[in-house]
Amino acid sequence: MKEFIPRPDAKEKSFHGLLAIGGLAGVIEGSVRYGFTLHTAFPGMLLTLLGAFLGGFTGFFLKDCCRTWRGMKPYRGVNNDGWLMGGVLGTLVGTLFQVAVSPDGSNLVIGSIVGAYLGAACGALPDEFVTPILSRMAERASDRP
């Protein structure tokens, strides 16, 4: 049965983590304002994912500008593991920062959006190095009994 269900890779795990943290931030923020709500999960997920996408775009744009300025050819992201992993870490840090700063726990989705944007933008810069490192880690894990 295991061969029918493939294991998710780092990009899929990061994508699902991004959605989970954004949705949880949306539910908590909606529950603080209106009582227990579940309908605020989708806007939290969508806005966090949009922030991560725009952050990844910004990071790749800045990376391409710097590379072409130095006379190198532009980098075209193929695997996009770096900005998704950076987006998840940024979302988590941004949400926790907003929890720590806010006296009543409001604006958690804003913290997750800003964190996702900054994390994805910073994660896009070393993107070409992340995927080979992950593949070597997977090879080492499969070599061990």
Backbone bond lengths (Angstrom), bond angles and torsions (degrees), N, CA, C in turn:
res aa  C-N    CA-C-N  psi(-1)  N-CA   C-N-CA  omega(-1)  CA-C   N-CA-C  phi
1 M - - - 1.440 - - 1.528 111.90 -
2 K 1.339 116.59 -26.89 1.456 119.63 -179.48 1.523 112.46 -65.42
3 E 1.338 117.77 -29.19 1.452 119.02 -177.79 1.524 112.32 -73.58
4 F 1.329 118.70 -16.43 1.458 121.22 178.31 1.523 112.46 -82.23
5 I 1.308 116.71 -27.38 1.458 121.31 -178.96 1.518 108.13 -110.78
6 P 1.332 117.25 105.00 1.470 118.48 -179.15 1.528 111.09 -72.35
7 R 1.324 115.14 150.18 1.456 120.27 177.41 1.519 109.40 -75.66
8 P 1.323 117.28 136.42 1.469 118.55 178.78 1.519 111.29 -69.62
9 D 1.324 116.00 144.51 1.455 120.56 177.88 1.523 109.43 -86.60
10 A 1.317 116.45 -174.71 1.472 121.28 -175.80 1.521 111.84 -64.17
11 K 1.321 117.07 -35.70 1.465 120.04 -179.32 1.527 110.95 -67.57
12 E 1.331 117.54 -42.42 1.460 120.53 178.91 1.525 111.83 -68.38
13 K 1.312 116.57 -39.38 1.462 119.55 176.84 1.527 110.88 -64.00
14 S 1.320 116.64 -40.78 1.457 120.37 179.03 1.521 111.39 -66.72
15 F 1.314 117.05 -39.53 1.463 120.87 178.14 1.520 110.76 -62.60
16 H 1.328 117.04 -46.00 1.460 119.89 179.12 1.522 111.94 -67.42
17 G 1.329 117.28 -35.29 1.457 120.50 175.60 1.513 111.98 -65.54
18 L 1.334 116.53 -38.96 1.460 121.53 177.31 1.520 110.47 -61.50
19 L 1.329 116.25 -45.61 1.461 120.12 178.47 1.524 111.62 -65.62
20 A 1.318 117.25 -40.02 1.466 120.29 -178.25 1.527 111.83 -66.26
21 I 1.318 117.41 -44.32 1.464 120.24 -179.04 1.527 110.01 -68.00
22 G 1.333 118.04 -42.55 1.461 121.12 177.84 1.522 111.96 -63.89
23 G 1.331 116.83 -41.68 1.469 120.31 177.86 1.512 112.50 -66.18
24 L 1.317 116.48 -40.71 1.466 120.27 178.08 1.522 111.13 -65.62
25 A 1.329 116.83 -39.46 1.467 119.94 176.44 1.527 110.33 -63.68
26 G 1.331 117.20 -39.63 1.465 120.49 177.79 1.516 112.47 -65.01
27 V 1.329 117.13 -41.58 1.469 120.50 179.30 1.521 110.74 -66.31
28 I 1.319 117.34 -43.48 1.465 119.92 -179.18 1.527 110.66 -66.48
29 E 1.314 117.05 -43.63 1.467 118.93 179.28 1.522 111.24 -64.79
30 G 1.324 117.64 -42.30 1.464 120.29 177.00 1.513 112.62 -64.75
31 S 1.327 116.58 -36.36 1.460 119.87 178.79 1.523 112.20 -70.09
32 V 1.323 117.35 -32.64 1.460 120.61 176.94 1.523 109.89 -66.42
33 R 1.322 117.02 -39.56 1.463 120.67 -175.42 1.521 113.43 -83.39
34 Y 1.348 118.03 -42.25 1.461 120.82 -169.55 1.522 114.38 -119.90
35 G 1.290 120.09 8.87 1.453 121.04 -169.97 1.519 108.45 88.55
36 F 1.327 118.07 -175.20 1.471 121.01 -175.61 1.522 110.55 -64.96
37 T 1.323 116.03 118.17 1.463 121.99 178.66 1.517 109.71 -134.04
38 L 1.308 115.75 146.39 1.461 120.98 173.84 1.526 111.64 -112.93
39 H 1.315 117.07 -15.18 1.465 119.44 -176.86 1.520 112.76 -74.39
40 T 1.301 119.25 -7.02 1.458 121.01 177.48 1.531 112.14 -90.67
41 A 1.331 117.04 0.80 1.473 119.90 178.84 1.530 111.04 -70.49
42 F 1.323 117.16 -42.37 1.463 119.94 -177.18 1.525 112.67 -63.70
43 P 1.343 119.39 -46.75 1.472 117.35 176.49 1.524 112.77 -61.46
44 G 1.327 117.64 -35.76 1.461 119.76 177.00 1.510 112.08 -63.73
45 M 1.339 116.36 -42.77 1.465 120.40 178.04 1.524 111.33 -64.56
46 L 1.314 115.64 -46.97 1.460 120.20 -175.80 1.522 111.88 -65.58
47 L 1.322 117.03 -44.34 1.460 119.57 -179.21 1.532 111.92 -68.59
48 T 1.329 116.80 -36.06 1.461 119.89 177.60 1.521 110.61 -67.58
49 L 1.319 117.13 -41.86 1.460 120.55 177.34 1.529 111.36 -64.71
50 L 1.317 116.73 -38.85 1.464 120.26 177.36 1.522 110.82 -65.55
51 G 1.328 117.14 -40.58 1.468 120.16 176.53 1.521 111.94 -62.45
52 A 1.337 116.72 -40.50 1.462 119.72 178.35 1.524 111.31 -67.16
53 F 1.321 117.25 -40.12 1.462 120.06 178.65 1.528 111.25 -63.11
54 L 1.324 116.15 -46.14 1.466 119.00 179.71 1.527 111.39 -66.64
55 G 1.322 117.26 -34.71 1.455 120.22 175.70 1.521 112.17 -65.85
56 G 1.334 116.70 -42.45 1.457 119.93 176.11 1.516 112.11 -63.61
57 F 1.332 116.32 -40.39 1.466 119.95 176.80 1.526 111.06 -62.17
58 T 1.326 116.20 -44.20 1.456 120.38 179.00 1.522 111.30 -63.10
59 G 1.322 117.02 -43.34 1.462 120.93 179.03 1.512 112.48 -62.52
60 F 1.334 116.92 -44.18 1.456 119.99 178.01 1.520 111.41 -67.26
61 F 1.332 117.44 -36.64 1.461 120.35 178.03 1.526 110.97 -64.16
62 L 1.328 117.07 -46.31 1.464 120.23 178.53 1.528 111.30 -64.53
63 K 1.325 115.75 -38.17 1.463 119.86 178.46 1.526 110.65 -64.44
64 D 1.342 116.88 -43.70 1.463 120.09 178.44 1.516 111.88 -65.98
65 C 1.325 116.72 -38.27 1.473 119.20 177.90 1.527 110.71 -62.98
66 C 1.311 116.95 -44.18 1.467 120.08 179.89 1.527 111.45 -66.65
67 R 1.329 117.08 -38.19 1.461 119.40 179.99 1.522 111.73 -68.47
68 T 1.319 117.69 -42.72 1.461 119.17 179.75 1.523 111.40 -70.71
69 W 1.310 117.37 -30.58 1.457 121.08 176.93 1.530 111.03 -65.05
70 R 1.349 116.03 -34.26 1.459 120.42 178.30 1.523 112.72 -84.46
71 G 1.338 117.81 -1.83 1.454 121.16 177.79 1.520 113.77 92.43
72 M 1.295 118.92 7.88 1.467 122.31 177.71 1.523 109.37 -91.06
73 K 1.325 116.44 161.97 1.452 117.96 176.12 1.526 109.48 -79.10
74 P 1.321 118.19 150.75 1.465 120.63 -175.62 1.523 111.98 -65.90
75 Y 1.309 114.99 149.53 1.460 121.39 177.85 1.516 108.45 -88.94
76 R 1.278 116.02 129.42 1.457 120.95 175.82 1.528 107.30 -111.29
77 G 1.314 115.26 113.08 1.458 120.00 -177.85 1.509 111.99 -62.86
78 V 1.313 116.40 128.49 1.452 121.15 -179.30 1.518 110.01 -104.89
79 N 1.315 116.39 -49.21 1.458 119.51 -174.49 1.523 113.68 -94.79
80 N 1.306 118.04 -29.27 1.463 123.65 176.51 1.523 113.75 57.91
81 D 1.320 117.15 29.87 1.458 119.82 177.37 1.522 111.59 -71.50
82 G 1.310 116.81 -37.28 1.459 121.16 -174.58 1.508 113.52 -64.46
83 W 1.337 117.26 -47.25 1.461 117.25 -176.87 1.519 111.86 -73.80
84 L 1.331 118.51 -28.86 1.462 118.74 176.10 1.521 111.37 -71.26
85 M 1.322 117.12 -41.03 1.465 119.23 177.60 1.528 110.43 -66.99
86 G 1.330 117.28 -39.05 1.457 120.44 175.49 1.520 111.58 -65.28
87 G 1.318 116.99 -36.55 1.458 121.00 178.05 1.512 112.49 -63.97
88 V 1.328 117.05 -40.43 1.471 120.07 178.27 1.523 110.55 -65.88
89 L 1.309 116.35 -46.55 1.460 119.19 179.69 1.525 110.99 -64.20
90 G 1.325 117.11 -40.95 1.458 120.33 177.99 1.523 112.38 -65.30
91 T 1.336 116.93 -38.55 1.460 120.51 177.61 1.516 110.97 -63.11
92 L 1.313 116.54 -44.07 1.459 120.30 179.51 1.526 111.02 -64.50
93 V 1.318 116.91 -46.18 1.469 120.44 -179.33 1.527 110.70 -66.93
94 G 1.338 117.42 -41.61 1.462 120.22 179.26 1.516 112.78 -63.94
95 T 1.331 116.65 -39.88 1.461 120.03 178.60 1.523 110.86 -68.53
96 L 1.327 117.20 -44.16 1.468 120.00 178.54 1.521 111.43 -65.32
97 F 1.329 117.33 -36.87 1.455 120.50 176.62 1.525 110.84 -63.78
98 Q 1.321 116.68 -41.34 1.461 120.11 178.99 1.527 111.36 -67.49
99 V 1.327 117.67 -34.49 1.468 120.75 175.22 1.524 110.05 -64.74
100 A 1.317 116.62 -40.88 1.469 120.12 -178.14 1.521 112.19 -71.64
101 V 1.326 117.50 -34.29 1.462 120.88 -175.03 1.532 111.75 -84.75
102 S 1.314 117.22 -38.15 1.457 121.09 -173.86 1.524 110.96 -77.51
103 P 1.325 118.05 129.97 1.466 119.41 -179.71 1.522 113.60 -72.38
104 D 1.341 118.27 -26.85 1.463 119.84 -178.54 1.527 113.15 -115.15
105 G 1.322 119.59 6.65 1.461 122.56 177.04 1.512 113.91 78.35
106 S 1.306 118.04 19.99 1.464 119.95 179.44 1.526 110.64 -89.77
107 N 1.308 115.19 168.25 1.462 123.94 179.17 1.527 113.15 61.31
108 L 1.314 117.06 35.07 1.466 119.95 177.29 1.522 111.41 -68.72
109 V 1.324 116.44 -34.19 1.463 119.52 179.72 1.525 110.02 -67.75
110 I 1.327 117.31 -35.85 1.464 120.11 176.49 1.532 109.59 -62.49
111 G 1.321 117.06 -42.08 1.462 120.49 177.05 1.515 112.14 -62.99
112 S 1.339 116.80 -39.61 1.462 118.91 179.44 1.520 111.62 -70.59
113 I 1.334 118.09 -34.75 1.467 121.08 178.91 1.524 110.43 -67.74
114 V 1.309 116.22 -48.82 1.476 119.76 -179.14 1.526 110.18 -64.98
115 G 1.329 116.90 -41.32 1.459 119.87 177.56 1.513 112.34 -63.42
116 A 1.347 116.89 -40.77 1.464 120.34 178.38 1.520 110.91 -65.06
117 Y 1.326 116.64 -39.94 1.468 120.43 179.32 1.524 110.73 -63.30
118 L 1.324 116.33 -51.86 1.466 119.74 -177.83 1.527 111.85 -66.59
119 G 1.328 116.95 -40.49 1.463 120.12 179.43 1.519 112.47 -65.46
120 A 1.335 116.94 -41.63 1.465 119.67 179.27 1.521 111.29 -69.67
121 A 1.340 116.85 -37.31 1.467 119.33 178.28 1.522 110.63 -65.06
122 C 1.322 117.10 -41.38 1.472 119.94 177.98 1.522 111.68 -73.55
123 G 1.320 117.76 -30.64 1.464 120.98 179.16 1.508 113.45 -76.06
124 A 1.326 117.42 -21.35 1.467 120.42 178.76 1.518 111.71 -73.66
125 L 1.306 117.46 -24.41 1.470 119.60 -177.17 1.529 112.56 -67.00
126 P 1.339 120.74 -46.44 1.470 119.17 176.95 1.529 113.02 -93.47
127 D 1.333 118.69 26.02 1.462 121.92 -173.08 1.521 113.12 -60.06
128 E 1.318 118.13 -36.02 1.467 120.61 -176.90 1.527 112.61 -70.26
129 F 1.339 117.28 -16.28 1.464 120.77 -179.90 1.520 112.67 -97.97
130 V 1.331 117.82 -18.38 1.462 121.16 -174.18 1.523 111.54 -72.51
131 T 1.322 117.76 -45.95 1.466 120.65 -175.91 1.523 112.76 -63.92
132 P 1.332 121.33 -43.37 1.470 118.75 175.70 1.533 112.71 -62.59
133 I 1.315 117.26 -35.65 1.467 119.58 177.97 1.522 110.01 -65.56
134 L 1.341 117.46 -43.06 1.460 120.64 178.98 1.523 111.78 -64.63
135 S 1.333 117.48 -38.01 1.467 119.58 179.32 1.525 111.11 -68.82
136 R 1.324 117.91 -36.37 1.467 119.60 175.66 1.514 111.66 -67.61
137 M 1.314 117.07 -36.68 1.468 120.12 177.00 1.525 110.44 -65.44
138 A 1.329 117.43 -38.15 1.461 120.99 178.43 1.523 111.03 -68.08
139 E 1.333 118.04 -37.50 1.454 121.38 177.09 1.526 111.03 -64.42
140 R 1.319 116.91 -42.18 1.462 119.82 178.47 1.506 111.97 -66.03
141 A 1.333 117.53 -36.74 1.454 120.85 -179.83 1.524 110.79 -69.39
142 S 1.343 117.68 -33.66 1.462 120.05 179.39 1.529 112.09 -77.78
143 D 1.328 118.33 -22.00 1.463 121.34 178.79 1.525 112.16 -73.11
144 R 1.313 117.36 -28.30 1.459 121.07 -177.50 1.513 110.50 -80.38
145 P 1.338 116.88 140.71 1.471 119.85 180.00 1.507 112.86 -75.64
